[in-house]
């Protein structure tokens, strides 16, 4: 009995029958196959096609693949070669049928497809870019003392400071003047804790709005907050003016309070949870997310995600800490097997909840198979150092918030603009093909090579990768696709 399966290809879900499917050419991953939660899944990396398959094609594929990529596409020859191996417990007729299907998919361009991007990469690296987003460090100060904070309790290993309205105004002027013909611009109020400089936040939003009509721009403001200073006046303004709000919470009370205490050591969970629940409800569970960090201390982080879901949050992100390996809370290579199990556990539970009608959006399992990001986003990621810049309280420009304080990456300032065009060019050339490790990775067009800052802090090179983070990202992609396949299977 042939089992109905699903194939996602080039913008649509189609039904196929008996379609079963990391192999690669010259070290470049073009096919990735894996099993998850009872599904046999095959990804065609270059086309983005996803095949959900039965056991026969899944097992035949590795044996047939080498002949196909060497140019042998004769059905009888490949079937005979597979049958001679006698390693698979299937009748010859089923093996032949499996090979026929593999060849059909390859001919359709949804299996072993060619990489259409690599020949384009030189022109891509030379593309003209405009600045479209700023991360405004409105406050280099914080009222919490988070133990894993890369910003050194808001100081960014420098001096405490609050951004003045004058500096912020110059930053918005810089953004408008360097955004070219782009209409939609993004500004994130970041810290430290931006609510410690709340009046300037409000004044800059008003100033930004005043620029929209005369310059034909539209600002999308966002705010990242720990919630300590959140009150009704702030919430009313945020709901009126902020397109998105990021609320920092790590999960269970004991987990959150251990890593996100006040400077005196007291926990902050009981103070911020009621406020965050009010934010989520007031925004109709949209256009916000609670954002947490898991560490070596809570390898069972799936419980923290589910705890946040049980509190009523529907937009959730809980991410792995990036830290000096010497820190006791840093994730370790030996933690990986446990973390992989946690992602599988989380994916199954979120899938169950979704099917029962009370699903949540987990940021790292959100994947768009029908469209997804544009080519530039798939190849180069967030655009740090080119399209996206961070601004310090005194107006210095850096590639992103994680480079702030490292003078080697000081790009310029809001008065003089970008002075280090050589750095901009370096970031423009940073993509999935400039990172050698990405060439052999099936997830390269989903993560876009990962975070340049994490790569730099890990290996001293923005064209390298953060290896532990890569392993976790690949697992998240596998789980995300499994969820999509399972939901489509149920609908189909």
C-alpha positions in Angstrom: 0.0 0.0 0.0 1.5 3.3 -1.1 1.3 6.1 1.5 0.2 9.5 0.5 2.9 12.0 1.0 3.4 15.7 0.6 5.9 17.7 -1.5 6.5 21.4 -1.0 7.9 22.9 -4.2 8.4 26.4 -5.5 5.5 28.1 -3.7 2.9 25.4 -3.4 2.0 22.2 -1.6 1.2 19.3 -4.0 0.1 15.8 -3.2 2.2 12.9 -4.5 1.9 9.2 -4.0 4.8 6.9 -2.9 7.2 9.8 -3.0 9.9 8.9 -0.4 13.0 11.0 0.2 23.0 15.0 3.6 24.2 14.2 0.3 26.2 16.6 -1.8 28.5 17.3 -4.7 32.1 18.2 -4.1 31.4 19.0 -0.5 28.5 21.3 -1.2 25.3 20.1 0.4 22.4 19.8 -2.1 20.2 17.2 -0.4 19.6 16.7 3.3 17.5 13.8 4.6 16.6 13.1 8.2 13.9 11.4 10.3 11.9 13.3 12.9 8.8 12.4 14.9 7.9 9.6 12.5 8.4 11.6 9.3 11.1 10.8 6.6 12.0 14.3 5.3 14.2 15.2 2.4 15.3 18.8 1.7 16.5 19.9 -1.7 18.7 22.7 -0.5 19.0 24.8 -3.6 15.3 24.8 -4.7 13.8 24.8 -1.2 11.7 21.8 -2.0 10.7 19.6 0.9 9.7 16.0 0.4 7.9 13.8 3.0 8.6 10.3 1.9 8.2 6.6 2.7 10.9 4.2 3.8 11.7 2.8 0.4 12.8 6.0 -1.4 14.4 7.2 1.9 16.6 4.1 2.0 17.2 3.9 -1.8 18.2 7.5 -2.2 21.8 7.3 -0.8 22.6 4.3 -3.0 21.1 5.9 -6.2 22.4 9.4 -5.5 26.1 8.8 -6.5 25.1 7.4 -9.9 22.7 10.3 -10.6 25.2 13.0 -9.8 27.8 11.3 -12.0 25.4 11.6 -14.9 23.8 8.2 -15.0 20.0 8.6 -15.3 19.0 5.3 -16.8 16.3 3.7 -14.7 17.4 0.1 -15.4 21.0 0.8 -14.7 20.4 2.5 -11.4 17.8 0.0 -10.2 20.0 -2.9 -11.1 23.0 -1.3 -9.2 20.8 -0.8 -6.1 19.4 -4.3 -6.3 22.9 -5.8 -6.6 23.8 -4.3 -3.2 21.1 -6.4 -1.6 21.3 -4.2 1.5 17.7 -3.1 1.4 14.8 -5.4 2.6 12.5 -4.4 -0.3 11.3 -6.3 -3.4 13.0 -5.4 -6.7 9.7 -3.9 -8.0 9.6 -1.4 -5.1 13.2 -0.5 -5.5 12.7 0.1 -9.2 9.6 2.3 -8.5 11.6 4.3 -5.9 14.4 5.0 -8.4 11.8 6.0 -11.0 10.4 8.5 -8.6 13.8 9.9 -7.7 14.6 10.4 -11.3 11.2 12.1 -11.8 11.8 14.5 -9.0 15.3 15.3 -10.3 14.0 16.0 -13.8 11.3 18.3 -12.3 14.1 20.3 -10.6 13.0 19.5 -7.1 15.9 17.1 -6.3 19.6 17.7 -6.9 18.8 21.1 -8.2 21.6 23.5 -9.2 22.7 26.4 -7.1 21.5 29.5 -8.9 23.0 31.9 -6.4 26.8 31.2 -6.4 27.5 32.7 -9.8 25.7 35.8 -8.7 27.7 36.3 -5.5 30.4 38.5 -6.9 27.8 41.0 -8.2 25.9 40.6 -4.9 29.0 41.6 -2.9 29.4 44.7 -5.0 25.8 45.7 -4.7 24.8 49.3 -3.6 23.4 49.3 -0.2 21.4 51.9 1.8 20.9 52.1 5.6 17.4 51.0 6.5 17.6 50.3 10.2 19.2 51.7 13.4 19.6 50.2 16.8 19.6 53.3 19.1 21.4 52.7 22.3 19.1 55.1 24.1 20.6 54.1 27.5 24.0 52.6 28.4 22.6 51.9 31.8 20.3 49.3 33.4 18.4 48.6 36.5 19.0 44.9 36.4 22.3 43.0 36.7 21.8 40.1 34.2 24.6 37.7 34.7 25.0 36.8 31.0 24.7 40.4 29.7 27.0 41.0 26.7 26.6 44.7 27.4 28.2 44.5 30.9 25.1 45.5 32.8 24.3 48.1 30.2 27.6 49.8 30.1 29.0 48.0 27.1 32.3 47.8 29.0 32.6 51.6 28.8 30.8 54.4 30.6 27.3 54.7 31.7 25.4 57.3 29.6 22.0 58.3 28.3 21.5 59.4 24.7 20.5 63.0 24.4 17.7 64.1 22.2 20.2 66.0 20.1 22.3 62.9 19.4 19.1 60.8 18.7 17.8 63.5 16.3 21.1 63.4 14.4 20.8 59.6 14.2 17.4 59.8 12.6 18.6 62.5 10.2 21.5 60.2 9.3 19.1 57.3 8.7 16.8 59.4 6.4 19.7 60.9 4.4 21.4 57.5 3.9 18.3 55.4 3.2 18.1 56.3 -0.5 14.7 55.5 -2.1 13.7 53.1 0.7 10.4 54.2 2.3 10.1 51.9 5.3 12.8 52.5 8.0 13.3 50.7 11.3 14.5 52.1 14.6 14.9 49.9 17.7 15.2 51.6 21.1 17.7 49.5 22.9 19.9 49.5 26.0 20.8 48.8 28.7 17.2 49.6 29.6 15.6 52.2 27.3 12.9 53.1 29.7 15.5 54.7 31.9 15.6 57.4 29.2 11.9 57.4 28.4 11.3 61.1 27.7 14.0 61.0 24.9 12.3 57.9 23.5 9.0 59.8 23.2 10.7 62.9 21.8 12.5 60.9 19.1 9.4 59.1 18.1 7.7 62.4 17.6 10.7 63.7 15.7 10.7 60.7 13.5 7.0 61.1 12.7 7.7 64.7 11.7 10.1 63.5 9.0 7.8 61.0 7.4 5.7 63.2 5.2 8.4 65.7 3.9 10.9 62.9 3.2 8.4 60.2 2.0 9.4 57.8 4.8 7.6 55.6 7.2 9.2 54.7 10.6 8.7 51.4 12.3 9.7 51.8 15.9 10.4 48.9 18.3 11.3 48.8 21.9 13.3 46.2 23.9 12.6 46.3 27.7 13.1 44.3 30.9 9.8 45.7 32.1 10.9 47.1 35.4 9.8 50.6 34.6 6.8 49.6 32.5 3.6 51.3 33.5 0.2 52.3 32.0 1.6 55.6 30.5 4.4 53.7 28.8 2.0 51.0 27.6 -0.4 53.4 26.1 2.4 55.1 24.2 4.0 51.8 23.1 0.7 50.5 21.8 0.1 53.6 19.8 3.6 54.1 18.4 5.6 50.9 18.5 5.3 48.3 15.8 6.8 45.6 18.0 7.8 45.2 21.6 10.4 42.8 22.9 9.9 41.7 26.6 12.9 40.1 28.3 12.0 37.1 30.5 13.8 33.8 30.7 11.0 31.4 31.7 10.3 29.8 35.1 10.7 32.0 38.2 13.8 30.2 39.5 15.5 30.3 36.0 14.6 34.0 35.4 15.6 35.2 38.9 18.9 33.4 38.9 20.1 35.1 35.7 18.1 38.4 35.7 18.3 39.8 39.3 18.3 43.4 40.5 21.7 44.8 41.4 21.0 43.9 45.0 20.4 40.3 44.1 16.6 40.2 44.4 14.6 38.5 41.6 12.6 40.4 39.0 10.2 37.7 37.9 7.2 38.6 40.1 7.5 42.3 39.2 7.6 41.9 35.4 5.3 38.9 34.7 2.0 40.7 35.4 3.2 43.7 33.3 4.2 41.5 30.4 0.9 39.6 30.4 -0.9 43.0 30.3 1.3 44.0 27.3 0.5 40.8 25.4 -3.2 41.1 26.1 -3.4 44.8 25.2 -1.8 44.1 21.9 -4.2 41.2 21.1 -1.3 38.7 21.3 0.3 40.2 18.2 3.3 42.4 17.5 5.3 41.6 20.5 7.4 38.7 21.8 8.8 37.5 25.1 12.4 36.9 24.6 14.5 34.7 26.9 17.9 33.2 27.1 18.8 29.6 28.2 22.1 28.7 29.7 24.0 25.6 31.0 21.9 26.0 34.2 18.6 25.2 32.4 19.4 22.7 29.7 15.7 21.7 30.1 14.8 25.0 28.4 11.7 23.4 26.7 10.1 23.7 30.2 10.7 27.4 30.1 9.1 27.9 26.7 6.1 25.9 27.8 5.9 27.8 31.1 5.7 31.1 29.1 3.0 29.5 26.9 1.1 28.4 30.0 1.3 32.0 31.3 -0.7 33.0 28.1 2.1 34.3 25.9 1.6 33.4 22.2 4.8 34.9 20.7 7.9 33.4 22.3 11.6 33.4 21.7 14.0 31.5 24.0 17.5 31.5 22.6 20.9 29.9 23.6 23.3 32.1 25.5 26.5 33.2 23.7 29.2 33.5 26.3 32.9 33.1 27.0 33.4 29.3 27.4 35.0 29.9 30.8 31.8 31.2 32.3 30.0 28.6 34.3 26.7 29.3 32.6 28.1 29.0 29.1 26.8 26.2 26.9 29.3 23.4 26.2 29.9 21.0 23.4 28.9 18.1 25.7 25.5 19.8 26.2 24.5 19.4 22.6 22.9 15.9 22.8 20.6 17.1 25.6 19.8 20.4 23.8 18.9 18.5 20.6 16.5 16.3 22.6 15.0 19.4 24.1 14.3 20.9 20.7 12.6 17.6 19.6 10.6 17.5 22.8 9.5 21.1 22.3 8.6 20.6 18.6 6.4 17.7 19.4 4.6 19.5 22.3 4.1 22.7 20.3 2.8 20.6 17.4 0.3 18.8 19.7 -0.9 22.2 21.1 -1.3 23.6 17.6 -3.4 20.6 16.6 -5.6 21.1 19.7 -6.2 24.7 18.8 -4.0 26.5 21.3 -0.7 26.9 19.5 1.9 29.5 20.1 4.6 30.9 17.8 8.1 29.9 18.8 10.4 32.2 17.1 13.0 29.6 16.1 10.4 27.3 14.6 8.8 29.9 12.4 9.8 29.2 8.9 8.3 30.4 5.6 8.4 27.7 3.0 6.2 29.3 0.5 8.1 32.6 0.2 10.6 33.5 2.8 13.1 36.2 2.8 14.5 37.9 -0.4 17.7 36.7 -2.0 19.8 39.3 -0.2 18.5 38.2 3.1 19.0 34.5 2.4 22.6 35.2 1.4 23.8 37.8 3.9 21.4 37.7 6.9 20.6 40.8 9.0 22.7 43.3 7.0 24.8 44.4 9.9 27.5 46.9 9.0 25.7 47.8 5.7 22.0 48.2 6.1 21.8 48.0 9.8 23.9 50.0 12.3 24.0 50.6 16.0 24.3 54.1 17.5 25.9 54.7 20.9 24.6 57.4 23.4 27.3 59.7 22.1 26.6 59.1 18.5 29.3 56.5 17.4 28.3 54.1 14.7 29.0 50.3 14.9 28.0 47.4 12.7 25.5 46.2 15.3 24.9 46.2 19.1 27.3 43.3 19.7 30.3 45.2 18.3 29.7 48.3 20.4 32.8 49.1 22.4 35.2 47.3 20.1 37.1 50.2 18.5 38.2 48.0 15.6 34.6 48.1 14.4 34.0 51.8 15.0 32.5 52.9 11.6 32.0 56.6 12.2 29.5 58.9 14.0 26.3 60.7 13.4 28.0 64.0 12.7 30.5 62.8 10.1 28.7 59.7 8.9 30.5 56.4 8.0 34.2 57.0 7.9 35.4 53.4 7.6 34.1 52.4 4.1 36.6 49.5 4.2 34.7 47.9 7.0 31.4 48.4 5.2 32.9 46.6 2.2 34.1 43.8 4.4 30.6 43.3 5.8 29.1 43.6 2.3 31.2 40.6 1.2 30.2 38.5 4.2 27.7 35.9 3.0 27.1 32.1 2.9 29.7 31.7 0.3 32.4 33.7 2.1 32.0 31.3 5.0 33.6 28.0 4.0 31.7 26.1 6.7 28.4 27.2 5.2 29.1 25.6 1.8 28.5 22.1 3.1 25.5 23.0 5.3 21.9 22.3 4.4 20.6 25.2 6.5 22.7 27.9 4.8 19.7 29.5 3.1 17.7 29.5 6.3 20.2 31.0 8.7 22.1 33.0 6.0 25.4 32.1 7.6 24.5 33.0 11.1 25.6 36.0 13.2 28.8 37.8 12.2 29.3 39.1 15.7 29.1 35.6 17.2 31.5 34.3 14.6 34.0 37.1 15.4 33.8 36.6 19.1 34.2 32.8 18.6 37.0 32.8 16.0 38.1 36.4 15.5 36.7 36.5 11.9 33.2 37.6 10.7 33.5 35.2 7.8 33.7 32.2 10.2 30.8 30.7 12.1 29.9 30.1 15.7 30.1 26.4 15.7 27.9 25.5 18.6 25.3 27.9 17.5 25.3 26.3 14.0 24.6 22.9 15.4 21.6 24.3 17.3 20.4 26.2 14.3 20.4 23.1 12.1 18.4 21.3 14.6 15.9 24.1 14.8 15.5 24.1 11.0 14.8 20.4 11.1 12.2 20.7 13.8 10.5 23.6 12.0 10.2 21.7 8.8 8.9 18.7 10.6 6.1 20.8 12.1 5.2 22.2 8.7 5.2 18.7 7.2 3.0 17.3 10.0 0.5 20.2 9.8 0.3 19.9 6.0 -0.1 16.1 6.3 -3.1 16.6 8.6 -4.7 19.2 6.3 -4.0 17.1 3.2 
